[in-house]
């Protein structure tokens, strides 16, 4: 009975994170950016940095190759094309919105997949795979495709919105790869299954992975493990991976405050049943990382 109550509490808390709240009176936040992004202040263009506030109807400017995510409450606006934009959150905007852990994972994995797909295309052009094959002629891959090539094909399908097809490529790569490459294929397979609402299968894959905390996709892996494990009442698994993430990435709150905030909030949920005082401290810490978000609002309520 205790486990059932604990699972219900986790589910309720995760639901709170995913519910939209009023954005009236809140300040938007530059949650993530790449390249040169500027904001207009006092009639002049100034560099915009991660964590900076963005006022209502603020003007931003992106140079070629830049990328920006602005968060207000549970709504995210994404900008990837060069030019000037007015930041609005009144139902209009320049991109889709995401909510809760799922929405955050969507944003993070979208960036990750796009970057890796571009790198894979550059690798093919440079002929690196051909030279690698020449160094290892004894390897004969099924269908003449190496695990790395299967992952690349999966990323292309994923970028095209063909999630199920992408999962088949990732599964084939996972079957044939080993080491870090197998972990990478497994993560993308698990995330694809999660998007297809096959969480039990996703969990089976995740529990078979042992990724290094230093790989670029480790924060995404940690959030996915925490999301599924906490919803299933497995606080220990969620706590373990979130602690590893936050301990190994001490600069995360500066480099990606929205991700750091979510990880800290979820860690609070993971320990709330067994160590309530520590949970309150974590909720208070989460609220302070990015005060204008919906997660901060829930963290303040639980940290009192």
ROFIKOL-142406 format. One record per residue (C-alpha): residue in three letters; x, y, z. Coordinates in nm, 4 decimals. Layout:
// residues N
> ALA	X	Y	Z
...
This chain:
// residues 304
> UNK	0.0000	0.0000	0.0000
> UNK	0.2862	0.2393	0.0810
> UNK	0.4405	0.1783	-0.2605
> UNK	0.1084	0.2508	-0.4313
> UNK	0.0715	0.5793	-0.2403
> UNK	0.4319	0.6692	-0.3239
> UNK	0.3771	0.6024	-0.6931
> UNK	0.0579	0.8101	-0.6894
> UNK	0.2477	1.0995	-0.5303
> UNK	0.5180	1.0802	-0.7957
> UNK	0.2623	1.0750	-1.0756
> UNK	0.0772	1.3709	-0.9284
> UNK	0.3976	1.5701	-0.8932
> UNK	0.5080	1.4920	-1.2479
> UNK	0.1630	1.5911	-1.3709
> UNK	0.1965	1.9264	-1.1924
> UNK	0.5193	1.9916	-1.3845
> UNK	0.3371	1.9276	-1.7125
> UNK	0.0337	2.1473	-1.6477
> UNK	0.0318	2.4946	-1.7970
> UNK	0.0174	2.7839	-1.5545
> UNK	-0.0621	3.1491	-1.6044
> UNK	0.2262	3.3474	-1.7504
> UNK	0.0879	3.6834	-1.6393
> UNK	0.3525	3.8740	-1.4446
> UNK	0.6275	3.6235	-1.5198
> UNK	0.9525	3.7084	-1.6971
> UNK	1.0761	3.5022	-1.9888
> UNK	1.4209	3.3427	-1.9735
> UNK	1.6852	3.2766	-2.2373
> UNK	1.7052	2.9062	-2.1554
> UNK	1.9529	2.8010	-2.4223
> UNK	2.1416	2.9534	-2.7133
> UNK	2.4187	2.8832	-2.9594
> UNK	2.6130	3.1264	-3.1765
> UNK	2.5653	3.5029	-3.1737
> UNK	2.2325	3.6169	-3.0293
> UNK	2.1629	3.9783	-2.9263
> UNK	1.8814	4.1572	-2.7466
> UNK	1.7767	4.5182	-2.7980
> UNK	1.8151	4.7301	-2.4850
> UNK	1.7803	5.1069	-2.4796
> UNK	1.7889	5.1191	-2.8565
> UNK	2.1175	4.9275	-2.8740
> UNK	2.1957	4.5634	-2.9451
> UNK	2.3619	4.3788	-2.6564
> UNK	2.4828	4.0169	-2.6331
> UNK	2.2194	3.7815	-2.4907
> UNK	2.3450	3.5064	-2.2610
> UNK	2.1914	3.1899	-2.1204
> UNK	1.9883	3.2766	-1.8101
> UNK	1.9253	3.6403	-1.9088
> UNK	1.5684	3.7722	-1.8694
> UNK	1.3780	3.8565	-2.1868
> UNK	1.1089	4.1253	-2.1415
> UNK	0.7614	4.1017	-2.2901
> UNK	0.7776	4.1837	-2.6619
> UNK	1.1558	4.2089	-2.6394
> UNK	1.3498	4.2203	-2.9663
> UNK	1.6220	3.9636	-3.0343
> UNK	1.8559	3.9218	-3.3296
> UNK	2.0196	3.5990	-3.4476
> UNK	2.3174	3.5770	-3.6778
> UNK	2.3612	3.2924	-3.9260
> UNK	2.4053	2.9592	-3.7492
> UNK	2.2628	3.0858	-3.4175
> UNK	1.9880	2.9154	-3.2178
> UNK	1.7745	3.0423	-2.9267
> UNK	1.5193	2.8982	-2.6852
> UNK	1.3141	3.1358	-2.4686
> UNK	1.0996	2.9902	-2.1893
> UNK	0.8025	3.1441	-2.0099
> UNK	0.6156	2.9139	-1.7726
> UNK	0.5648	2.5881	-1.9617
> UNK	0.5894	2.7517	-2.3053
> UNK	0.9066	2.7455	-2.5130
> UNK	0.9763	2.9584	-2.8199
> UNK	1.2539	2.8353	-3.0495
> UNK	1.4376	3.0424	-3.3114
> UNK	1.6861	2.8950	-3.5571
> UNK	1.6854	3.1259	-3.8607
> UNK	1.8930	3.4456	-3.8851
> UNK	1.7011	3.7702	-3.8415
> UNK	1.5161	3.9848	-3.5874
> UNK	1.2228	3.8623	-3.3786
> UNK	0.9765	4.0024	-3.1250
> UNK	0.9317	3.7579	-2.8370
> UNK	0.5591	3.7030	-2.7769
> UNK	0.3719	3.4508	-2.5619
> UNK	0.0131	3.5356	-2.6488
> UNK	-0.0612	3.2291	-2.8597
> UNK	0.1372	3.3529	-3.1571
> UNK	0.5036	3.2778	-3.1957
> UNK	0.7819	3.1306	-3.3963
> UNK	0.7842	2.7709	-3.2804
> UNK	0.6028	2.4962	-3.0973
> UNK	0.5751	2.4682	-2.7206
> UNK	0.6591	2.1792	-2.4928
> UNK	0.5573	2.1002	-2.1362
> UNK	0.7182	1.9245	-1.8424
> UNK	0.9870	1.6603	-1.8640
> UNK	0.8597	1.5402	-2.2013
> UNK	0.8743	1.8895	-2.3493
> UNK	1.2238	1.9517	-2.2118
> UNK	1.3467	1.6208	-2.3501
> UNK	1.1906	1.7080	-2.6849
> UNK	1.3851	2.0346	-2.6973
> UNK	1.7144	1.8823	-2.5830
> UNK	1.7009	1.5737	-2.8046
> UNK	1.5958	1.7823	-3.1045
> UNK	1.9127	1.9912	-3.0642
> UNK	2.1234	1.6794	-3.0074
> UNK	1.9847	1.4872	-3.3057
> UNK	2.0204	1.7848	-3.5407
> UNK	2.3832	1.8389	-3.4367
> UNK	2.4775	1.4719	-3.4668
> UNK	2.2979	1.4317	-3.8013
> UNK	2.4927	1.7292	-3.9384
> UNK	2.8190	1.5867	-3.8065
> UNK	2.7424	1.2505	-3.9638
> UNK	2.6841	1.4115	-4.3029
> UNK	3.0148	1.5970	-4.2756
> UNK	3.1906	1.2716	-4.1834
> UNK	3.0549	1.0979	-4.4916
> UNK	3.1696	1.3826	-4.7147
> UNK	3.5169	1.3717	-4.5620
> UNK	3.5394	0.9993	-4.6303
> UNK	3.6238	0.9111	-4.2717
> UNK	3.4077	0.6013	-4.2661
> UNK	3.5728	0.4709	-4.5802
> UNK	3.9174	0.5062	-4.4249
> UNK	3.7983	0.3360	-4.1054
> UNK	3.6613	0.0450	-4.3076
> UNK	3.9974	0.0088	-4.4829
> UNK	4.1685	-0.0245	-4.1459
> UNK	3.9320	-0.3033	-4.0374
> UNK	3.8626	-0.5182	-4.3441
> UNK	3.7795	-0.8232	-4.1335
> UNK	3.4476	-0.6696	-4.0187
> UNK	3.1521	-0.7494	-4.2413
> UNK	2.8310	-0.5772	-4.1354
> UNK	2.4885	-0.7144	-4.2163
> UNK	2.3485	-0.5192	-4.5117
> UNK	2.6906	-0.3521	-4.5511
> UNK	2.5952	-0.1008	-4.2812
> UNK	2.8019	-0.0479	-3.9674
> UNK	2.6358	0.0418	-3.6351
> UNK	2.7525	0.4002	-3.6852
> UNK	2.5828	0.4157	-4.0234
> UNK	2.2649	0.2654	-3.8804
> UNK	2.2636	0.5310	-3.6073
> UNK	2.3123	0.7997	-3.8715
> UNK	2.0182	0.6636	-4.0716
> UNK	1.8098	0.6567	-3.7555
> UNK	1.8930	1.0194	-3.6840
> UNK	1.7896	1.1192	-4.0360
> UNK	1.4565	0.9379	-3.9950
> UNK	1.4107	1.0933	-3.6508
> UNK	1.4695	1.4421	-3.7923
> UNK	1.2068	1.3691	-4.0576
> UNK	0.9531	1.2825	-3.7861
> UNK	0.9551	0.9098	-3.8692
> UNK	0.9979	0.7905	-3.5109
> UNK	0.9026	0.4275	-3.5579
> UNK	1.1315	0.3865	-3.8585
> UNK	1.4116	0.5533	-3.6624
> UNK	1.3595	0.3048	-3.3793
> UNK	1.4220	0.0149	-3.6190
> UNK	1.7572	0.1610	-3.7241
> UNK	1.8554	0.2256	-3.3615
> UNK	1.7533	-0.1279	-3.2610
> UNK	1.9652	-0.2811	-3.5375
> UNK	2.2609	-0.0643	-3.4346
> UNK	2.2109	-0.1599	-3.0695
> UNK	2.2137	-0.5299	-3.1604
> UNK	2.5466	-0.5097	-3.3471
> UNK	2.7378	-0.2338	-3.1675
> UNK	2.9442	-0.2532	-2.8512
> UNK	3.0878	-0.0142	-2.5934
> UNK	3.0015	0.3562	-2.6164
> UNK	2.8406	0.3135	-2.9590
> UNK	2.6004	0.0537	-2.8192
> UNK	2.5043	0.2866	-2.5341
> UNK	2.4387	0.5681	-2.7826
> UNK	2.2202	0.3489	-3.0032
> UNK	2.0406	0.2188	-2.6951
> UNK	1.9638	0.5665	-2.5687
> UNK	1.8141	0.6733	-2.9011
> UNK	1.6173	0.3476	-2.9165
> UNK	1.4818	0.4003	-2.5640
> UNK	1.3873	0.7611	-2.6368
> UNK	1.2107	0.6583	-2.9586
> UNK	1.0144	0.3917	-2.7703
> UNK	0.9257	0.6498	-2.5048
> UNK	0.7838	0.8796	-2.7745
> UNK	0.5874	0.5841	-2.9107
> UNK	0.4370	0.5358	-2.5600
> UNK	0.6162	0.2032	-2.5165
> UNK	0.7643	0.2924	-2.1787
> UNK	0.8089	-0.0641	-2.0525
> UNK	1.0209	-0.1504	-2.3552
> UNK	1.2094	0.1794	-2.3206
> UNK	1.2855	0.0962	-1.9583
> UNK	1.4157	-0.2491	-2.0509
> UNK	1.6650	-0.0855	-2.2873
> UNK	1.7662	0.1869	-2.0406
> UNK	1.8466	-0.0636	-1.7656
> UNK	2.0882	-0.2376	-2.0031
> UNK	2.2934	0.0780	-2.0680
> UNK	2.6019	0.2011	-1.8834
> UNK	2.6837	0.5362	-2.0460
> UNK	2.9681	0.7547	-1.9313
> UNK	2.8453	1.0719	-1.7562
> UNK	3.0757	1.2628	-1.9913
> UNK	2.8909	1.1813	-2.3160
> UNK	2.6954	1.4775	-2.4612
> UNK	2.3611	1.3016	-2.4285
> UNK	2.3993	1.2001	-2.0626
> UNK	2.1663	1.4772	-1.9344
> UNK	1.8970	1.3515	-2.1725
> UNK	1.9559	0.9936	-2.0598
> UNK	1.9327	1.0988	-1.6937
> UNK	1.6059	1.2884	-1.7447
> UNK	1.4545	0.9974	-1.9364
> UNK	1.5557	0.7459	-1.6689
> UNK	1.4189	0.9752	-1.3970
> UNK	1.0921	1.0385	-1.5805
> UNK	1.0143	0.6689	-1.6316
> UNK	1.1499	0.5420	-1.2995
> UNK	0.9724	0.7999	-1.0828
> UNK	0.6438	0.7458	-1.2642
> UNK	0.6880	0.3748	-1.1936
> UNK	0.7605	0.4283	-0.8241
> UNK	1.1327	0.3435	-0.8515
> UNK	1.2788	0.6381	-0.6608
> UNK	1.6215	0.4776	-0.6157
> UNK	1.6980	0.4548	-0.9891
> UNK	1.5882	0.8127	-1.0458
> UNK	1.7910	0.9407	-0.7520
> UNK	2.1073	0.7580	-0.8598
> UNK	2.1177	0.8900	-1.2158
> UNK	2.0175	1.2455	-1.1213
> UNK	2.2866	1.2684	-0.8521
> UNK	2.5446	1.1478	-1.1023
> UNK	2.4334	1.4112	-1.3523
> UNK	2.4410	1.7021	-1.1068
> UNK	2.7692	1.5947	-0.9448
> UNK	2.9498	1.5420	-1.2744
> UNK	2.8081	1.8566	-1.4393
> UNK	2.8561	2.1305	-1.1743
> UNK	2.8334	2.4033	-1.4405
> UNK	2.4972	2.2799	-1.5722
> UNK	2.2964	2.5464	-1.3892
> UNK	2.4936	2.8120	-1.5772
> UNK	2.5153	2.6380	-1.9144
> UNK	2.1589	2.5042	-1.9290
> UNK	1.9567	2.6327	-1.6304
> UNK	1.6240	2.4805	-1.7386
> UNK	1.7762	2.1316	-1.7529
> UNK	1.9577	2.1807	-1.4220
> UNK	1.6361	2.3035	-1.2630
> UNK	1.4355	2.0045	-1.3847
> UNK	1.7019	1.7595	-1.2693
> UNK	1.7171	1.9213	-0.9244
> UNK	1.3373	1.9260	-0.8945
> UNK	1.3106	1.5590	-0.9950
> UNK	1.5833	1.4692	-0.7452
> UNK	1.3711	1.6400	-0.4815
> UNK	1.0772	1.4216	-0.5815
> UNK	1.2970	1.1130	-0.5646
> UNK	1.3990	1.1726	-0.2016
> UNK	1.0800	1.3394	-0.0774
> UNK	0.9366	1.0180	0.0652
> UNK	1.2482	0.9148	0.2571
> UNK	1.4312	1.2430	0.3304
> UNK	1.1800	1.5304	0.3366
> UNK	1.4255	1.7893	0.4720
> UNK	1.6693	1.7249	0.1874
> UNK	1.3791	1.7341	-0.0578
> UNK	1.2741	2.0799	0.0641
> UNK	1.6304	2.2045	0.0206
> UNK	1.6403	2.0659	-0.3328
> UNK	1.3056	2.2241	-0.4197
> UNK	1.4284	2.5603	-0.2916
> UNK	1.7500	2.5199	-0.4917
> UNK	1.5525	2.4296	-0.8042
> UNK	1.3290	2.7359	-0.7673
> UNK	1.6323	2.9636	-0.7528
> UNK	1.7986	2.8321	-1.0695
> UNK	1.5375	2.9747	-1.3091
> UNK	1.2699	3.1584	-1.1057
> UNK	1.0362	3.2413	-1.3965
> UNK	0.9484	2.8858	-1.5012
> UNK	0.6517	2.6635	-1.4175
> UNK	0.8912	2.4189	-1.2510
> UNK	1.0093	2.6988	-1.0204
> UNK	0.6493	2.7675	-0.9218
> UNK	0.5927	2.4034	-0.8288
> UNK	0.9303	2.3853	-0.6532
> UNK	0.8473	2.6902	-0.4391
> UNK	0.5151	2.5317	-0.3403
> UNK	0.6784	2.2026	-0.2399
> UNK	0.9794	2.3671	-0.0722
> UNK	0.7862	2.5581	0.1907
